[in-house]
Amino acid sequence: MLSGIIVWGGVGLLLDRWWGTRFVALIGVLLGLTVAIYLVVVKYGALPPAEGPGRTGSTRGGRRSPTRTQKGQR
């Protein structure tokens, strides 16, 4: 991630010196940060959704628990 910020910030800095401006380096740093975060998400994937407190109908081992019936019925 750091290399993306440094490379694109450097490109922005060089363009700033060539064009005589002062804002392109900031745009380069932000672009490098954005692309670096995007590439990390693409490579490793987004976080899976957290399991809520609701019941899923399965036990810890992943097997389904037996259905519960009223007393005396099968």
N, C-alpha and C positions, 0 to 999 in steps of 0.2 A: 504494500500500500504506500509505503513511504517513497519508493522509487517513482511511482506514478505522479505523486505530488511534486517531487523534485524535478522530474523530466519536464512535465507540462508547465510547472512554474518557471523553469529555466527558459522554455520556449517563449512563454509570455514575457519574461524579462528581456530576452533578446529582441522580441518584436517591439516592446516598449522603447528600447534604446534606438531601434531603427526608425520607428515612426515618430518618436519624440512625445509619447504619451505616458500616462502614469497608471492606467487601470487594467491593462491587458495582462499583467503579471498576476493580479488577483483572479482574473477570469481563468487563467491557466492553472492556478493552484486549485480552484474550485472544480474545474473540469477534470484534473488529475485525480482528485479525491472521489469525485462521482464515478468515474470509470473504474477506479480501483475497488470501490465498494461493490459496484455492479459485477465485476469479474469474480470477486470472492463469493458473492451470492450465487452466481452461475455455477462456479466450481463445486462448492460445498452444499448448495441448496439452502432453501429457507428453513427456518425452525419449524418443526411439526407443531400443530396446534396442541395446546395443553389440554390434558384430560380434566374435565370438570368434575364436580363432586357427585354427579348423577351416577346411577347404577347402570352398568353395561350388560349385566346378565351373564357374565362369565366369572370364573374364579381366578385366582392369582396365576395359576398355571396355564390359563388360556382355555381350559375346558369349560363347557357350559355346565352350569349348576342345574340339578334336577328341578323340574317345575314344582311349585308348591301347590298343593291342593288343600281343600278343607279337610278337617279331621274326619277320619273314617272313610274317605273316598280315595280311590286310586286312579 
